[in-house]
C-alpha cells in the first residue's frame, strides 16, 4: 500500500520543475570576496599612514619683525612699473586674509591655503593683514606674524612680489601680494589677444 502511495505521489509531481537559485556557498563567496577587498584597502591605507601635508612653509626659526618695518620683495622678471603700482596700492585687492589673533601654526595653514586658493581662482592681487598690535602682548604676537608673513610669502613660488600696504589699507600692519597668473588666466589672455586675428594662410 505504501508503495502505491509513493508511486501516486511521484506521478503527481512528475511535471513539477524545481526553482532555480544560486547556491548559498557562492553568495557567501561573493561576500567574502568583498570583505577581503575591503580588508586589503584598509591595510593599504594603514601602510600609507596619514595624508601627507602639502604645506611646505617653514615652522621654526623665524625672527619677529618690528611693527613699523616695511616689507618688500620682488622676484626677477617682475616689471618695475608693476611693482611700483603694487607698492602704491593702485591694484585692487581681490581677496584678503586677516590673521589678527591667530597663532603662528594656524596662520601658517591659513596663509598657505589662502594663497593657493587665490591662485586657483585666478586672482592676481590679494592682501594679507598680519597686524601691528596695540597692547604689548598683541605687539609680540603681531611682530612674530609679520616675520612669518615675510618669510612664508618668499617661500611660495606663486608669489611674484609683495609690499607693505599704504596707510589707508593698514600700513605696515598689512601687505599687498602679487600672484603669478594661473594657467587658466594665461589661456584667457591668449584667446583674447588672438580673437579676430586672421591666420596668415587665409590672407
JOUR-V579767 format. One record per helix or strand of 2 or more residues. SS is the DSSP state (2 for helix, 1 for strand). FROM is the first residue (numbers start at 1). LEN is the number of residues. If there is no record, write none. Layout:
ss=SS from=FROM len=LEN
ss=SS from=FROM len=LEN
This chain:
ss=2 from=2 len=11
ss=2 from=24 len=25
ss=1 from=72 len=3
ss=2 from=80 len=8
ss=1 from=96 len=3
ss=2 from=104 len=17
ss=1 from=125 len=5
ss=2 from=136 len=20
ss=1 from=159 len=6
ss=2 from=167 len=3
ss=2 from=171 len=3
ss=1 from=174 len=6
ss=2 from=183 len=12
ss=2 from=200 len=3
